[in-house]
Structures are given as structure tokens and as C-alpha cells.
Amino acid sequence: MKKAEVSPVEDPELRMLESKLGIAFKDKRLLVQALTHSSAVNETDLGDSMSNERLEFLGDALIGLVIAQLLFESVKDFNEGDLTSLRSQIVRGSTLQGAARGLCLNRFLILGRGERKSGGADRPSNLEDCFEALIGAVYLDRGFETASQAVKRWLSIPIDEALTQGVMKDPKTALQHLMQMRSGEIPKYRIIEQTGPDHSSPVFVSEVSVGGTSLGQGRGLSKSASEKEAASEALKKLAD
């Protein structure tokens, strides 16, 4: 967002951004503040307190809380270390920067002239900070529930990726948690084939399905092994 003749709060580009976000701010000043880099405060009439640094502090804490609560409620058999590792995969600079780009925040950042000329609109740290500040602004303007929904919606891709490709060692557990988050349904397994005589290491073929739709098949020397392979195949398919 470039400096305009009108007040930033009245800038028509704000309505474009609100449409992109799916959130109409009651207090437009909070949205402007979330977009305002510290380099711009001396070049506008907004004042030092209008940079996004304080909102960034608040948003960072909120994002961590929302993801922690989501994992705590969804991944009930993980210990503290597993939960921490999984959260770190979701809440990291690259994912927040990606979310900021997805929302086109680089188009709306309010920057000082020098910062803009040096490529500040696409600087990863600026995008990460702006995304965190935006979450803080949503919380102050619309409350925790709306902010929580925004975090889950805007970070849905890294959340899914972490659950399918992250620290989970058991593919059956990974698939169950992923499907519970996506649809609330639990995967069902069934043996569709068994070869070899009963007394000499039979080979089992399992199929996993969700909502009546087959997601994968697997083979193994035990029912458990074949189910794990079927779950792994399903995770690969869902990740494509």
C-alpha cells in the first residue's frame, strides 16, 4: 500500500485486503497498524505507536497458542516432545512468510521509502512480522475465536503437511489424525486377501478407506504390517 492523499484508514485498498482476508475490521486502524512497518512511522502522521511491532508480539503468542491447542486436542497420544516438534514444523518463519504471500500482504505493506526501495515489501522477515501482527489485530478487533479460525485457515496447508510428513512414526496414527482434522471420520481397515498356507508366513493384503472411499492398499507378513503399508500409501496419495 503506497502512501496516498487520503488517510490510510480510508484507503480503498483496505477493502480489497479485507475481502481477501474474509474479515471486515470494525476498527480499520488496527488493520493499518498491522501493515505498518517501523520504517514508515517517521514518514506518516500515524505516530510511533502505530508500527506493527506490538501487534507482532501479540500475534506471535496467539499463533503459538492456537496451534498448541489444536495439536493437544487432535493428537492425544503424543508426548510433550512430539507435540513441540510438530508445532515447530508448523509455526516457523517459512510457513508464516508463505501464508503472508498467500494473502498478498506484500502488496499492502506500509513501508518507508528507503525500505521499499531496498525490496522491503518482499523481505521474508517483514512478511513474517506482518502476518503475526495481522493475527494480533484480528484478535483485538474480533476476539479469540475469529483469530483462532484465521490461524487454522491461513495455515491449513502447513498444518496438513506437518501431519502427513512430520514427526509421526506410525502411519496409521498419522492418517487417523489427518482425517479427524479434515473430515472428522476415522479410517477403516479390512483384509482383502491372504495368500500362502496358514502354517507358513501368510501374506496379508489390507485396504484402508474413509467414508466408503478406498485410499490405499498394503501388503505384509502380518495384519498390522499390511495396515501400516496401506496407511502409508493413503498418506502419499493425500499429500499429492
Order of alpha helices (4+ residues) and beta strands (2+ residues): alpha-alpha-alpha-alpha-alpha-alpha-alpha-alpha-alpha-alpha-alpha-beta-beta-beta-alpha
